[in-house]
C-alpha cells in the first residue's frame, strides 16, 4: 500500500494517509520501567512496528521498510523523520557514514528542526567512541 502512488496521492486523504504511515514508521512510544530505551529522550529506540520487524526478522528488513517509506511518502516532513530513524538505525549498527548520509538528508528536508541537527551530532559522538 505504501508503494501505491495513486493511493498516496489520493486527493482528499493524501495528507492523512502520509501522516498515518509516518506514525507507523517513526513514532516511538514512551518507555516502561526496565525496557531498553534511548535515555536522552525517554522513548523507545524505534517505532513499535520497526521494533517488531527487527525482533521477528532482522535490522536489514527494518532498514528496507524505512527506505520504502522514505522513497514513497510525498511530504518532506515525513521523509525527514524517516531519514532520522534510518540514521539512528545505522548508528546502532555502527555504520557511521551511512548514518551521517541519512542525517544530512533529514536536515536538508527540515533544516530548522533542531532534532535533525542533534541526530548528526549523535553520529559524530558515537563515531568518536
C-alpha positions in Angstrom: 0.0 0.0 0.0 2.8 2.4 0.8 4.3 1.9 -2.7 1.0 2.6 -4.5 1.4 6.2 -5.7 -2.3 6.6 -6.6 -3.2 5.7 -3.1 -0.7 8.2 -1.6 -1.8 10.9 -4.0 -5.5 10.5 -3.3 -6.9 14.0 -3.4 -8.9 14.1 -0.2 -6.9 12.0 2.2 -3.3 12.2 0.9 -2.1 14.2 3.9 -3.8 11.9 6.5 -2.5 8.8 4.8 1.0 10.2 4.7 0.8 11.0 8.4 -0.5 7.6 9.3 2.4 5.9 7.5 4.9 8.2 9.2 3.4 7.4 12.6 3.7 3.7 11.9 7.3 4.0 10.8 8.8 6.5 13.2 6.6 7.4 16.2 8.3 6.0 19.3 6.3 5.0 22.4 7.2 6.2 25.9 9.2 3.8 28.0 8.0 1.4 30.6 10.2 0.5 33.6 13.1 -1.7 32.7 12.9 -1.5 28.9 15.9 -0.8 26.6 15.5 2.8 25.6 17.0 6.0 24.2 17.9 7.5 27.5 18.2 11.1 26.1 14.6 11.1 25.0 12.9 8.7 27.4 11.5 6.9 24.4 11.8 3.5 22.9 14.6 3.3 20.3 12.3 2.9 17.3 8.6 2.7 16.5 6.7 -0.4 17.6 6.4 -1.5 14.0 10.2 -1.2 13.4 11.0 -2.8 16.8 8.7 -5.8 15.9 10.3 -6.1 12.4 13.8 -6.2 14.0 12.7 -8.8 16.5 10.9 -11.1 14.1 13.3 -10.7 11.1 16.4 -8.5 11.3 17.6 -4.9 11.2 18.2 -5.1 7.5 14.5 -5.7 6.9 13.6 -2.8 9.2 16.0 -0.6 7.2 14.4 -1.8 3.9 10.9 -0.9 5.3 12.1 2.6 6.3 13.7 3.1 2.9 10.5 2.2 1.2 8.7 4.8 3.3 11.4 7.4 2.5 11.1 6.8 -1.2 7.3 6.8 -1.4 5.9 9.3 1.1 5.5 12.6 -0.7 6.0 15.2 2.1 9.4 16.4 3.0 8.5 16.4 6.7 7.7 12.7 6.5 10.9 12.0 4.6 12.9 13.9 7.2 11.6 11.9 10.2 12.1 8.6 8.3 15.7 9.7 7.4 16.3 10.4 11.0 15.1 7.0 12.0 17.3 5.5 9.4 20.3 7.4 10.7 19.6 6.2 14.3 19.4 2.6 12.9 22.7 3.0 11.2 24.3 4.4 14.4 23.2 1.3 16.2 24.9 -0.9 13.5 28.0 1.4 13.8 27.6 2.3 10.1 28.6 5.9 10.7 29.0 7.0 7.1 25.5 5.8 6.2 24.2 7.3 9.4 25.7 10.7 8.5 24.2 10.5 5.0 20.7 9.8 6.4 21.1 12.6 9.0 22.1 15.0 6.3 19.0 14.0 4.2 16.9 14.7 7.3 18.4 18.1 7.8 18.0 19.0 4.1 14.3 18.4 4.4 13.7 20.1 7.8 16.6 22.5 8.2 15.0 24.4 11.1 14.3 21.3 13.2 16.9 21.0 16.0 16.3 17.3 16.4 17.6 16.7 12.9 20.8 18.5 13.8 21.0 16.6 17.1 20.9 13.4 15.1 24.0 14.3 13.1 25.7 15.3 16.4 24.9 11.8 17.8 26.5 10.3 14.7 29.7 12.2 15.3 29.6 11.5 19.1 29.1 7.7 18.6 31.8 7.7 15.9 34.4 9.0 18.4 33.7 6.3 21.0 
